[in-house]
Amino acid sequence: MRYDMVKVEELILALLGVFEFENGRVWKRYDFAIMDELHEKGLITKAHGRQESVYLTDEGMRRAKELAAKHFGT
């Protein structure tokens, strides 16, 4: 099956919004290519390294919460 990678990227960002803790901190256990794209777009801090988490930028937090509500809100 083929996936729309733009949709996949949006949903991963939404999941980051759902599971955000400590004021924008999120675990980074997602596909590295997508995490790199989110970083290049300025939505998260750098995804590579020994740290187990990344931070959402202010814009990343806004978009993540918006997408989380859109895709998962009740």
Distance bins in CASP14 RR format, pairs under 12 A and 6 or more apart:
PFRMAT RR
TARGET T0000
AUTHOR 0000-0000-0000
RMODE 2
METHOD distances of the structure
MODEL  1
1 8 0 0 0 0 0 1 0 0 0 0 0
2 8 0 0 0 0 0 1 0 0 0 0 0
3 9 0 0 0 0 0 1 0 0 0 0 0
3 10 0 0 0 0 0 1 0 0 0 0 0
3 11 0 0 0 0 1 0 0 0 0 0 0
3 12 0 0 0 0 0 1 0 0 0 0 0
3 31 0 0 0 0 0 1 0 0 0 0 0
3 34 0 0 0 0 0 1 0 0 0 0 0
4 10 0 0 0 0 1 0 0 0 0 0 0
4 11 0 0 0 0 1 0 0 0 0 0 0
5 11 0 0 0 0 0 1 0 0 0 0 0
5 12 0 0 0 0 0 1 0 0 0 0 0
5 31 0 0 0 0 1 0 0 0 0 0 0
5 33 0 0 0 0 1 0 0 0 0 0 0
5 34 1 0 0 1 0 0 0 0 0 0 0
5 37 0 0 0 0 1 0 0 0 0 0 0
6 12 0 0 0 0 0 1 0 0 0 0 0
6 13 0 0 0 0 0 1 0 0 0 0 0
6 34 0 0 0 0 0 1 0 0 0 0 0
6 37 0 0 0 0 1 0 0 0 0 0 0
6 41 0 0 0 0 0 1 0 0 0 0 0
6 67 0 0 0 0 0 1 0 0 0 0 0
7 13 0 0 0 0 0 1 0 0 0 0 0
7 14 0 0 0 0 0 1 0 0 0 0 0
7 34 0 0 0 0 0 1 0 0 0 0 0
7 67 0 0 0 0 0 1 0 0 0 0 0
7 70 0 0 0 0 0 1 0 0 0 0 0
7 71 0 0 0 0 1 0 0 0 0 0 0
8 14 0 0 0 0 0 1 0 0 0 0 0
8 15 0 0 0 0 0 1 0 0 0 0 0
8 30 0 0 0 0 1 0 0 0 0 0 0
8 31 0 0 0 0 1 0 0 0 0 0 0
8 33 0 0 0 0 0 1 0 0 0 0 0
8 34 1 0 0 1 0 0 0 0 0 0 0
8 35 0 0 0 0 0 1 0 0 0 0 0
8 37 0 0 0 0 0 1 0 0 0 0 0
8 38 0 0 0 0 0 1 0 0 0 0 0
8 67 0 0 0 0 0 1 0 0 0 0 0
8 71 0 0 0 0 0 1 0 0 0 0 0
9 15 0 0 0 0 0 1 0 0 0 0 0
9 16 0 0 0 0 0 1 0 0 0 0 0
9 30 0 0 0 0 1 0 0 0 0 0 0
9 31 0 0 0 0 1 0 0 0 0 0 0
9 33 0 0 0 0 1 0 0 0 0 0 0
9 34 1 0 1 0 0 0 0 0 0 0 0
9 35 0 0 0 0 1 0 0 0 0 0 0
9 36 0 0 0 0 0 1 0 0 0 0 0
9 37 1 0 0 1 0 0 0 0 0 0 0
9 38 1 0 0 1 0 0 0 0 0 0 0
9 39 0 0 0 0 0 1 0 0 0 0 0
9 40 0 0 0 0 0 1 0 0 0 0 0
9 41 0 0 0 0 1 0 0 0 0 0 0
9 43 0 0 0 0 1 0 0 0 0 0 0
9 44 0 0 0 0 0 1 0 0 0 0 0
9 63 0 0 0 0 0 1 0 0 0 0 0
9 64 0 0 0 0 0 1 0 0 0 0 0
9 67 0 0 0 0 1 0 0 0 0 0 0
10 16 0 0 0 0 0 1 0 0 0 0 0
10 17 0 0 0 0 0 1 0 0 0 0 0
10 34 0 0 0 0 0 1 0 0 0 0 0
10 37 0 0 0 0 0 1 0 0 0 0 0
10 38 0 0 0 0 0 1 0 0 0 0 0
10 41 0 0 0 0 0 1 0 0 0 0 0
10 43 0 0 0 0 0 1 0 0 0 0 0
10 60 0 0 0 0 0 1 0 0 0 0 0
10 63 0 0 0 0 1 0 0 0 0 0 0
10 64 0 0 0 0 1 0 0 0 0 0 0
10 66 0 0 0 0 1 0 0 0 0 0 0
10 67 1 0 1 0 0 0 0 0 0 0 0
10 68 0 0 0 0 0 1 0 0 0 0 0
10 70 0 0 0 0 1 0 0 0 0 0 0
10 71 1 0 0 1 0 0 0 0 0 0 0
10 72 0 0 0 0 0 1 0 0 0 0 0
11 17 0 0 0 0 0 1 0 0 0 0 0
11 18 0 0 0 0 0 1 0 0 0 0 0
11 30 0 0 0 0 0 1 0 0 0 0 0
11 31 0 0 0 0 0 1 0 0 0 0 0
11 34 0 0 0 0 1 0 0 0 0 0 0
11 38 0 0 0 0 0 1 0 0 0 0 0
11 64 0 0 0 0 0 1 0 0 0 0 0
11 67 1 0 0 1 0 0 0 0 0 0 0
11 68 0 0 0 0 1 0 0 0 0 0 0
11 70 0 0 0 0 1 0 0 0 0 0 0
11 71 1 0 0 1 0 0 0 0 0 0 0
11 72 0 0 0 0 1 0 0 0 0 0 0
12 18 0 0 0 0 0 1 0 0 0 0 0
12 19 0 0 0 0 0 1 0 0 0 0 0
12 26 0 0 0 0 0 1 0 0 0 0 0
12 27 0 0 0 0 0 1 0 0 0 0 0
12 28 0 0 0 0 0 1 0 0 0 0 0
12 29 0 0 0 0 0 1 0 0 0 0 0
12 30 1 0 1 0 0 0 0 0 0 0 0
12 31 1 0 0 1 0 0 0 0 0 0 0
12 32 0 0 0 0 0 1 0 0 0 0 0
12 33 0 0 0 0 0 1 0 0 0 0 0
12 34 1 0 1 0 0 0 0 0 0 0 0
12 35 1 0 0 1 0 0 0 0 0 0 0
12 36 0 0 0 0 0 1 0 0 0 0 0
12 37 0 0 0 0 1 0 0 0 0 0 0
12 38 1 0 0 1 0 0 0 0 0 0 0
12 43 0 0 0 0 0 1 0 0 0 0 0
12 44 0 0 0 0 0 1 0 0 0 0 0
12 47 0 0 0 0 0 1 0 0 0 0 0
12 54 0 0 0 0 0 1 0 0 0 0 0
12 56 0 0 0 0 0 1 0 0 0 0 0
12 60 0 0 0 0 0 1 0 0 0 0 0
12 63 0 0 0 0 0 1 0 0 0 0 0
12 64 0 0 0 0 1 0 0 0 0 0 0
12 67 0 0 0 0 1 0 0 0 0 0 0
12 68 0 0 0 0 0 1 0 0 0 0 0
12 71 0 0 0 0 0 1 0 0 0 0 0
13 19 0 0 0 0 0 1 0 0 0 0 0
13 20 0 0 0 0 0 1 0 0 0 0 0
13 26 0 0 0 0 1 0 0 0 0 0 0
13 30 0 0 0 0 1 0 0 0 0 0 0
13 34 0 0 0 0 1 0 0 0 0 0 0
13 35 0 0 0 0 0 1 0 0 0 0 0
13 37 0 0 0 0 1 0 0 0 0 0 0
13 38 1 0 0 1 0 0 0 0 0 0 0
13 39 0 0 0 0 0 1 0 0 0 0 0
13 41 0 0 0 0 1 0 0 0 0 0 0
13 42 0 0 0 0 0 1 0 0 0 0 0
13 43 1 0 0 1 0 0 0 0 0 0 0
13 44 0 0 0 0 1 0 0 0 0 0 0
13 54 0 0 0 0 0 1 0 0 0 0 0
13 56 0 0 0 0 1 0 0 0 0 0 0
13 57 0 0 0 0 0 1 0 0 0 0 0
13 59 0 0 0 0 0 1 0 0 0 0 0
13 60 1 0 0 1 0 0 0 0 0 0 0
13 61 0 0 0 0 0 1 0 0 0 0 0
13 62 0 0 0 0 0 1 0 0 0 0 0
13 63 1 0 0 1 0 0 0 0 0 0 0
13 64 1 0 1 0 0 0 0 0 0 0 0
13 65 0 0 0 0 1 0 0 0 0 0 0
13 66 0 0 0 0 1 0 0 0 0 0 0
13 67 1 0 1 0 0 0 0 0 0 0 0
13 68 0 0 0 0 1 0 0 0 0 0 0
13 70 0 0 0 0 0 1 0 0 0 0 0
13 71 0 0 0 0 1 0 0 0 0 0 0
13 72 0 0 0 0 0 1 0 0 0 0 0
14 20 0 0 0 0 0 1 0 0 0 0 0
14 26 0 0 0 0 0 1 0 0 0 0 0
14 30 0 0 0 0 0 1 0 0 0 0 0
14 38 0 0 0 0 0 1 0 0 0 0 0
14 43 0 0 0 0 0 1 0 0 0 0 0
14 56 0 0 0 0 0 1 0 0 0 0 0
14 60 0 0 0 0 0 1 0 0 0 0 0
14 61 0 0 0 0 0 1 0 0 0 0 0
14 63 0 0 0 0 1 0 0 0 0 0 0
14 64 1 0 0 1 0 0 0 0 0 0 0
14 65 0 0 0 0 1 0 0 0 0 0 0
14 66 0 0 0 0 1 0 0 0 0 0 0
14 67 1 1 0 0 0 0 0 0 0 0 0
14 68 1 0 1 0 0 0 0 0 0 0 0
14 69 0 0 0 0 1 0 0 0 0 0 0
14 70 1 0 0 1 0 0 0 0 0 0 0
14 71 1 0 1 0 0 0 0 0 0 0 0
14 72 1 0 0 1 0 0 0 0 0 0 0
14 73 0 0 0 0 1 0 0 0 0 0 0
15 26 0 0 0 0 1 0 0 0 0 0 0
15 27 0 0 0 0 1 0 0 0 0 0 0
15 28 0 0 0 0 0 1 0 0 0 0 0
15 29 0 0 0 0 0 1 0 0 0 0 0
15 30 1 0 0 1 0 0 0 0 0 0 0
15 31 0 0 0 0 0 1 0 0 0 0 0
15 34 0 0 0 0 0 1 0 0 0 0 0
15 35 0 0 0 0 0 1 0 0 0 0 0
15 38 0 0 0 0 0 1 0 0 0 0 0
15 56 0 0 0 0 0 1 0 0 0 0 0
15 64 0 0 0 0 1 0 0 0 0 0 0
15 65 0 0 0 0 0 1 0 0 0 0 0
15 67 0 0 0 0 1 0 0 0 0 0 0
15 68 1 0 0 1 0 0 0 0 0 0 0
15 71 0 0 0 0 1 0 0 0 0 0 0
15 72 0 0 0 0 1 0 0 0 0 0 0
16 24 0 0 0 0 1 0 0 0 0 0 0
16 25 0 0 0 0 1 0 0 0 0 0 0
16 26 1 0 1 0 0 0 0 0 0 0 0
16 27 0 0 0 0 1 0 0 0 0 0 0
16 28 0 0 0 0 1 0 0 0 0 0 0
16 29 0 0 0 0 0 1 0 0 0 0 0
16 30 1 0 0 1 0 0 0 0 0 0 0
16 34 0 0 0 0 0 1 0 0 0 0 0
16 35 0 0 0 0 1 0 0 0 0 0 0
16 38 1 0 0 1 0 0 0 0 0 0 0
16 39 0 0 0 0 0 1 0 0 0 0 0
16 43 0 0 0 0 1 0 0 0 0 0 0
16 44 1 0 0 1 0 0 0 0 0 0 0
16 45 0 0 0 0 0 1 0 0 0 0 0
16 47 0 0 0 0 0 1 0 0 0 0 0
16 53 0 0 0 0 0 1 0 0 0 0 0
16 54 0 0 0 0 1 0 0 0 0 0 0
16 55 0 0 0 0 1 0 0 0 0 0 0
16 56 1 0 0 1 0 0 0 0 0 0 0
16 57 0 0 0 0 0 1 0 0 0 0 0
16 60 0 0 0 0 1 0 0 0 0 0 0
16 61 0 0 0 0 1 0 0 0 0 0 0
16 63 0 0 0 0 1 0 0 0 0 0 0
16 64 1 0 1 0 0 0 0 0 0 0 0
16 65 0 0 0 0 1 0 0 0 0 0 0
16 66 0 0 0 0 0 1 0 0 0 0 0
16 67 0 0 0 0 1 0 0 0 0 0 0
16 68 0 0 0 0 1 0 0 0 0 0 0
17 23 0 0 0 0 0 1 0 0 0 0 0
17 24 0 0 0 0 1 0 0 0 0 0 0
17 25 0 0 0 0 0 1 0 0 0 0 0
17 26 1 0 0 1 0 0 0 0 0 0 0
17 27 0 0 0 0 0 1 0 0 0 0 0
17 38 0 0 0 0 0 1 0 0 0 0 0
17 43 0 0 0 0 0 1 0 0 0 0 0
17 44 0 0 0 0 0 1 0 0 0 0 0
17 54 0 0 0 0 0 1 0 0 0 0 0
17 55 0 0 0 0 0 1 0 0 0 0 0
17 56 1 0 0 1 0 0 0 0 0 0 0
17 60 0 0 0 0 1 0 0 0 0 0 0
17 61 1 0 0 1 0 0 0 0 0 0 0
17 62 0 0 0 0 0 1 0 0 0 0 0
17 63 0 0 0 0 1 0 0 0 0 0 0
17 64 1 1 0 0 0 0 0 0 0 0 0
17 65 1 0 1 0 0 0 0 0 0 0 0
17 66 0 0 0 0 1 0 0 0 0 0 0
17 67 1 0 0 1 0 0 0 0 0 0 0
17 68 1 0 1 0 0 0 0 0 0 0 0
17 69 0 0 0 0 1 0 0 0 0 0 0
17 70 0 0 0 0 0 1 0 0 0 0 0
17 71 0 0 0 0 0 1 0 0 0 0 0
17 72 0 0 0 0 1 0 0 0 0 0 0
17 73 0 0 0 0 0 1 0 0 0 0 0
18 24 0 0 0 0 0 1 0 0 0 0 0
18 26 0 0 0 0 1 0 0 0 0 0 0
18 27 0 0 0 0 0 1 0 0 0 0 0
18 56 0 0 0 0 0 1 0 0 0 0 0
18 64 0 0 0 0 1 0 0 0 0 0 0
18 65 0 0 0 0 1 0 0 0 0 0 0
18 66 0 0 0 0 0 1 0 0 0 0 0
18 67 0 0 0 0 1 0 0 0 0 0 0
18 68 1 0 1 0 0 0 0 0 0 0 0
18 69 0 0 0 0 1 0 0 0 0 0 0
18 70 0 0 0 0 0 1 0 0 0 0 0
18 71 0 0 0 0 1 0 0 0 0 0 0
18 72 1 0 0 1 0 0 0 0 0 0 0
18 73 0 0 0 0 1 0 0 0 0 0 0
19 25 0 0 0 0 1 0 0 0 0 0 0
19 26 1 0 1 0 0 0 0 0 0 0 0
19 27 1 0 0 1 0 0 0 0 0 0 0
19 28 0 0 0 0 0 1 0 0 0 0 0
19 29 0 0 0 0 0 1 0 0 0 0 0
19 30 0 0 0 0 0 1 0 0 0 0 0
19 53 0 0 0 0 0 1 0 0 0 0 0
19 54 0 0 0 0 0 1 0 0 0 0 0
19 56 0 0 0 0 0 1 0 0 0 0 0
19 64 0 0 0 0 1 0 0 0 0 0 0
19 65 0 0 0 0 0 1 0 0 0 0 0
19 68 0 0 0 0 1 0 0 0 0 0 0
19 72 0 0 0 0 0 1 0 0 0 0 0
20 26 1 0 1 0 0 0 0 0 0 0 0
20 27 0 0 0 0 1 0 0 0 0 0 0
20 28 0 0 0 0 0 1 0 0 0 0 0
20 44 0 0 0 0 0 1 0 0 0 0 0
20 53 0 0 0 0 1 0 0 0 0 0 0
20 54 0 0 0 0 0 1 0 0 0 0 0
20 55 0 0 0 0 1 0 0 0 0 0 0
20 56 1 0 0 1 0 0 0 0 0 0 0
20 57 0 0 0 0 0 1 0 0 0 0 0
20 60 0 0 0 0 1 0 0 0 0 0 0
20 61 1 0 0 1 0 0 0 0 0 0 0
20 62 0 0 0 0 0 1 0 0 0 0 0
20 63 0 0 0 0 0 1 0 0 0 0 0
20 64 1 0 0 1 0 0 0 0 0 0 0
20 65 0 0 0 0 1 0 0 0 0 0 0
20 67 0 0 0 0 0 1 0 0 0 0 0
20 68 0 0 0 0 1 0 0 0 0 0 0
21 27 0 0 0 0 1 0 0 0 0 0 0
21 53 0 0 0 0 1 0 0 0 0 0 0
21 55 0 0 0 0 0 1 0 0 0 0 0
21 56 0 0 0 0 0 1 0 0 0 0 0
21 61 0 0 0 0 0 1 0 0 0 0 0
22 53 0 0 0 0 1 0 0 0 0 0 0
22 54 0 0 0 0 0 1 0 0 0 0 0
22 55 0 0 0 0 1 0 0 0 0 0 0
22 56 0 0 0 0 0 1 0 0 0 0 0
22 61 0 0 0 0 0 1 0 0 0 0 0
23 55 0 0 0 0 1 0 0 0 0 0 0
23 56 0 0 0 0 1 0 0 0 0 0 0
23 58 0 0 0 0 0 1 0 0 0 0 0
23 61 0 0 0 0 1 0 0 0 0 0 0
24 43 0 0 0 0 0 1 0 0 0 0 0
24 44 0 0 0 0 1 0 0 0 0 0 0
24 45 0 0 0 0 1 0 0 0 0 0 0
24 53 0 0 0 0 1 0 0 0 0 0 0
24 54 0 0 0 0 1 0 0 0 0 0 0
24 55 1 0 1 0 0 0 0 0 0 0 0
24 56 1 0 1 0 0 0 0 0 0 0 0
24 57 0 0 0 0 1 0 0 0 0 0 0
24 58 0 0 0 0 1 0 0 0 0 0 0
24 59 0 0 0 0 0 1 0 0 0 0 0
24 60 0 0 0 0 1 0 0 0 0 0 0
24 61 1 0 1 0 0 0 0 0 0 0 0
24 62 0 0 0 0 0 1 0 0 0 0 0
24 64 0 0 0 0 1 0 0 0 0 0 0
24 65 0 0 0 0 1 0 0 0 0 0 0
25 44 0 0 0 0 0 1 0 0 0 0 0
25 45 0 0 0 0 1 0 0 0 0 0 0
25 51 0 0 0 0 1 0 0 0 0 0 0
25 52 0 0 0 0 1 0 0 0 0 0 0
25 53 1 0 1 0 0 0 0 0 0 0 0
25 54 1 0 0 1 0 0 0 0 0 0 0
25 55 1 0 1 0 0 0 0 0 0 0 0
25 56 1 0 0 1 0 0 0 0 0 0 0
25 61 0 0 0 0 0 1 0 0 0 0 0
25 64 0 0 0 0 0 1 0 0 0 0 0
26 35 0 0 0 0 0 1 0 0 0 0 0
26 38 0 0 0 0 0 1 0 0 0 0 0
26 43 0 0 0 0 0 1 0 0 0 0 0
26 44 1 0 0 1 0 0 0 0 0 0 0
26 45 0 0 0 0 1 0 0 0 0 0 0
26 47 0 0 0 0 0 1 0 0 0 0 0
26 51 0 0 0 0 0 1 0 0 0 0 0
26 52 0 0 0 0 0 1 0 0 0 0 0
26 53 1 0 0 1 0 0 0 0 0 0 0
26 54 1 0 0 1 0 0 0 0 0 0 0
26 55 1 0 0 1 0 0 0 0 0 0 0
26 56 1 0 0 1 0 0 0 0 0 0 0
26 57 0 0 0 0 0 1 0 0 0 0 0
26 60 0 0 0 0 0 1 0 0 0 0 0
26 61 0 0 0 0 1 0 0 0 0 0 0
26 64 0 0 0 0 1 0 0 0 0 0 0
26 65 0 0 0 0 0 1 0 0 0 0 0
26 68 0 0 0 0 0 1 0 0 0 0 0
27 35 0 0 0 0 0 1 0 0 0 0 0
27 44 0 0 0 0 0 1 0 0 0 0 0
27 47 0 0 0 0 0 1 0 0 0 0 0
27 51 0 0 0 0 1 0 0 0 0 0 0
27 52 1 0 0 1 0 0 0 0 0 0 0
27 53 1 0 1 0 0 0 0 0 0 0 0
27 54 0 0 0 0 1 0 0 0 0 0 0
27 55 0 0 0 0 0 1 0 0 0 0 0
27 56 0 0 0 0 0 1 0 0 0 0 0
28 34 0 0 0 0 0 1 0 0 0 0 0
28 35 1 0 0 1 0 0 0 0 0 0 0
28 36 0 0 0 0 0 1 0 0 0 0 0
28 38 0 0 0 0 1 0 0 0 0 0 0
28 39 0 0 0 0 1 0 0 0 0 0 0
28 44 1 0 0 1 0 0 0 0 0 0 0
28 45 0 0 0 0 1 0 0 0 0 0 0
28 46 0 0 0 0 1 0 0 0 0 0 0
28 47 1 0 1 0 0 0 0 0 0 0 0
28 48 0 0 0 0 1 0 0 0 0 0 0
28 49 0 0 0 0 1 0 0 0 0 0 0
28 50 0 0 0 0 0 1 0 0 0 0 0
28 51 1 0 0 1 0 0 0 0 0 0 0
28 52 1 0 0 1 0 0 0 0 0 0 0
28 53 1 0 1 0 0 0 0 0 0 0 0
28 54 1 0 1 0 0 0 0 0 0 0 0
28 55 0 0 0 0 1 0 0 0 0 0 0
28 56 0 0 0 0 0 1 0 0 0 0 0
29 35 0 0 0 0 1 0 0 0 0 0 0
29 47 0 0 0 0 0 1 0 0 0 0 0
29 51 0 0 0 0 0 1 0 0 0 0 0
29 52 1 0 0 1 0 0 0 0 0 0 0
29 53 0 0 0 0 1 0 0 0 0 0 0
29 54 0 0 0 0 0 1 0 0 0 0 0
30 36 0 0 0 0 0 1 0 0 0 0 0
30 37 0 0 0 0 0 1 0 0 0 0 0
30 38 0 0 0 0 1 0 0 0 0 0 0
30 39 0 0 0 0 0 1 0 0 0 0 0
30 44 0 0 0 0 1 0 0 0 0 0 0
30 47 0 0 0 0 1 0 0 0 0 0 0
30 53 0 0 0 0 0 1 0 0 0 0 0
30 54 0 0 0 0 1 0 0 0 0 0 0
31 37 0 0 0 0 1 0 0 0 0 0 0
31 38 0 0 0 0 0 1 0 0 0 0 0
31 47 0 0 0 0 1 0 0 0 0 0 0
32 38 0 0 0 0 0 1 0 0 0 0 0
32 39 0 0 0 0 0 1 0 0 0 0 0
32 46 0 0 0 0 0 1 0 0 0 0 0
32 47 1 0 0 1 0 0 0 0 0 0 0
32 48 1 0 0 1 0 0 0 0 0 0 0
32 49 0 0 0 0 0 1 0 0 0 0 0
32 54 0 0 0 0 0 1 0 0 0 0 0
33 39 0 0 0 0 0 1 0 0 0 0 0
33 40 0 0 0 0 0 1 0 0 0 0 0
33 47 0 0 0 0 1 0 0 0 0 0 0
33 48 0 0 0 0 0 1 0 0 0 0 0
34 40 0 0 0 0 0 1 0 0 0 0 0
34 41 0 0 0 0 0 1 0 0 0 0 0
34 43 0 0 0 0 0 1 0 0 0 0 0
34 44 0 0 0 0 0 1 0 0 0 0 0
34 47 0 0 0 0 1 0 0 0 0 0 0
34 54 0 0 0 0 0 1 0 0 0 0 0
35 41 0 0 0 0 0 1 0 0 0 0 0
35 42 0 0 0 0 0 1 0 0 0 0 0
35 43 0 0 0 0 1 0 0 0 0 0 0
35 44 1 0 0 1 0 0 0 0 0 0 0
35 45 0 0 0 0 0 1 0 0 0 0 0
35 46 0 0 0 0 1 0 0 0 0 0 0
35 47 1 1 0 0 0 0 0 0 0 0 0
35 48 0 0 0 0 1 0 0 0 0 0 0
35 49 0 0 0 0 0 1 0 0 0 0 0
35 53 0 0 0 0 0 1 0 0 0 0 0
35 54 1 0 0 1 0 0 0 0 0 0 0
35 56 0 0 0 0 0 1 0 0 0 0 0
36 42 0 0 0 0 0 1 0 0 0 0 0
36 43 0 0 0 0 0 1 0 0 0 0 0
36 44 0 0 0 0 1 0 0 0 0 0 0
36 45 0 0 0 0 0 1 0 0 0 0 0
36 46 0 0 0 0 1 0 0 0 0 0 0
36 47 1 0 0 1 0 0 0 0 0 0 0
36 48 0 0 0 0 1 0 0 0 0 0 0
36 54 0 0 0 0 0 1 0 0 0 0 0
37 43 0 0 0 0 1 0 0 0 0 0 0
37 44 0 0 0 0 1 0 0 0 0 0 0
37 47 0 0 0 0 1 0 0 0 0 0 0
38 44 1 0 1 0 0 0 0 0 0 0 0
38 45 0 0 0 0 1 0 0 0 0 0 0
38 46 0 0 0 0 0 1 0 0 0 0 0
38 47 1 0 0 1 0 0 0 0 0 0 0
38 54 0 0 0 0 1 0 0 0 0 0 0
38 55 0 0 0 0 0 1 0 0 0 0 0
38 56 0 0 0 0 1 0 0 0 0 0 0
38 57 0 0 0 0 1 0 0 0 0 0 0
38 59 0 0 0 0 0 1 0 0 0 0 0
38 60 1 0 0 1 0 0 0 0 0 0 0
38 63 0 0 0 0 1 0 0 0 0 0 0
38 64 0 0 0 0 1 0 0 0 0 0 0
38 67 0 0 0 0 0 1 0 0 0 0 0
39 45 1 0 0 1 0 0 0 0 0 0 0
39 46 1 0 1 0 0 0 0 0 0 0 0
39 47 1 0 1 0 0 0 0 0 0 0 0
39 48 0 0 0 0 1 0 0 0 0 0 0
39 49 0 0 0 0 0 1 0 0 0 0 0
39 54 1 0 0 1 0 0 0 0 0 0 0
39 55 0 0 0 0 0 1 0 0 0 0 0
39 56 0 0 0 0 0 1 0 0 0 0 0
39 57 0 0 0 0 1 0 0 0 0 0 0
39 60 0 0 0 0 0 1 0 0 0 0 0
40 46 0 0 0 0 0 1 0 0 0 0 0
40 47 0 0 0 0 0 1 0 0 0 0 0
40 57 0 0 0 0 0 1 0 0 0 0 0
41 47 0 0 0 0 0 1 0 0 0 0 0
41 56 0 0 0 0 0 1 0 0 0 0 0
41 57 0 0 0 0 1 0 0 0 0 0 0
41 59 0 0 0 0 1 0 0 0 0 0 0
41 60 0 0 0 0 1 0 0 0 0 0 0
41 63 0 0 0 0 1 0 0 0 0 0 0
42 54 0 0 0 0 0 1 0 0 0 0 0
42 55 0 0 0 0 0 1 0 0 0 0 0
42 56 0 0 0 0 1 0 0 0 0 0 0
42 57 1 0 1 0 0 0 0 0 0 0 0
42 58 0 0 0 0 1 0 0 0 0 0 0
42 59 1 0 0 1 0 0 0 0 0 0 0
42 60 1 0 0 1 0 0 0 0 0 0 0
42 61 0 0 0 0 0 1 0 0 0 0 0
42 62 0 0 0 0 0 1 0 0 0 0 0
42 63 0 0 0 0 0 1 0 0 0 0 0
43 54 0 0 0 0 1 0 0 0 0 0 0
43 55 0 0 0 0 0 1 0 0 0 0 0
43 56 1 0 0 1 0 0 0 0 0 0 0
43 57 1 0 1 0 0 0 0 0 0 0 0
43 58 0 0 0 0 1 0 0 0 0 0 0
43 59 1 0 0 1 0 0 0 0 0 0 0
43 60 1 1 0 0 0 0 0 0 0 0 0
43 61 0 0 0 0 1 0 0 0 0 0 0
43 62 0 0 0 0 1 0 0 0 0 0 0
43 63 1 0 0 1 0 0 0 0 0 0 0
43 64 1 0 0 1 0 0 0 0 0 0 0
43 65 0 0 0 0 0 1 0 0 0 0 0
43 66 0 0 0 0 0 1 0 0 0 0 0
43 67 0 0 0 0 0 1 0 0 0 0 0
44 51 0 0 0 0 0 1 0 0 0 0 0
44 53 0 0 0 0 1 0 0 0 0 0 0
44 54 1 0 1 0 0 0 0 0 0 0 0
44 55 1 0 0 1 0 0 0 0 0 0 0
44 56 1 0 1 0 0 0 0 0 0 0 0
44 57 1 0 0 1 0 0 0 0 0 0 0
44 58 0 0 0 0 0 1 0 0 0 0 0
44 59 0 0 0 0 1 0 0 0 0 0 0
44 60 1 0 0 1 0 0 0 0 0 0 0
44 61 0 0 0 0 1 0 0 0 0 0 0
44 63 0 0 0 0 0 1 0 0 0 0 0
44 64 0 0 0 0 1 0 0 0 0 0 0
45 51 0 0 0 0 1 0 0 0 0 0 0
45 53 0 0 0 0 1 0 0 0 0 0 0
45 54 1 0 1 0 0 0 0 0 0 0 0
45 55 1 0 1 0 0 0 0 0 0 0 0
45 56 0 0 0 0 1 0 0 0 0 0 0
45 57 1 0 0 1 0 0 0 0 0 0 0
45 58 0 0 0 0 0 1 0 0 0 0 0
45 60 0 0 0 0 0 1 0 0 0 0 0
45 61 0 0 0 0 0 1 0 0 0 0 0
46 53 0 0 0 0 0 1 0 0 0 0 0
46 54 1 0 0 1 0 0 0 0 0 0 0
46 55 0 0 0 0 1 0 0 0 0 0 0
46 57 0 0 0 0 0 1 0 0 0 0 0
47 53 0 0 0 0 1 0 0 0 0 0 0
47 54 1 0 1 0 0 0 0 0 0 0 0
47 55 0 0 0 0 0 1 0 0 0 0 0
47 56 0 0 0 0 0 1 0 0 0 0 0
48 54 0 0 0 0 1 0 0 0 0 0 0
54 60 0 0 0 0 0 1 0 0 0 0 0
54 61 0 0 0 0 0 1 0 0 0 0 0
54 64 0 0 0 0 0 1 0 0 0 0 0
55 61 0 0 0 0 1 0 0 0 0 0 0
55 64 0 0 0 0 0 1 0 0 0 0 0
56 62 0 0 0 0 1 0 0 0 0 0 0
56 63 0 0 0 0 1 0 0 0 0 0 0
56 64 1 0 1 0 0 0 0 0 0 0 0
56 65 0 0 0 0 1 0 0 0 0 0 0
56 66 0 0 0 0 0 1 0 0 0 0 0
56 67 0 0 0 0 0 1 0 0 0 0 0
56 68 0 0 0 0 0 1 0 0 0 0 0
57 63 0 0 0 0 1 0 0 0 0 0 0
57 64 0 0 0 0 1 0 0 0 0 0 0
58 64 0 0 0 0 0 1 0 0 0 0 0
58 65 0 0 0 0 0 1 0 0 0 0 0
59 65 0 0 0 0 0 1 0 0 0 0 0
59 66 0 0 0 0 0 1 0 0 0 0 0
60 66 0 0 0 0 1 0 0 0 0 0 0
60 67 0 0 0 0 1 0 0 0 0 0 0
60 68 0 0 0 0 0 1 0 0 0 0 0
61 67 0 0 0 0 0 1 0 0 0 0 0
61 68 0 0 0 0 0 1 0 0 0 0 0
62 68 0 0 0 0 0 1 0 0 0 0 0
62 69 0 0 0 0 0 1 0 0 0 0 0
63 69 0 0 0 0 0 1 0 0 0 0 0
63 70 0 0 0 0 0 1 0 0 0 0 0
63 71 0 0 0 0 0 1 0 0 0 0 0
64 70 0 0 0 0 0 1 0 0 0 0 0
64 71 0 0 0 0 0 1 0 0 0 0 0
64 72 0 0 0 0 0 1 0 0 0 0 0
65 71 0 0 0 0 0 1 0 0 0 0 0
65 72 0 0 0 0 0 1 0 0 0 0 0
65 73 0 0 0 0 0 1 0 0 0 0 0
66 72 0 0 0 0 0 1 0 0 0 0 0
66 73 0 0 0 0 0 1 0 0 0 0 0
67 73 0 0 0 0 0 1 0 0 0 0 0
68 74 0 0 0 0 0 1 0 0 0 0 0
END
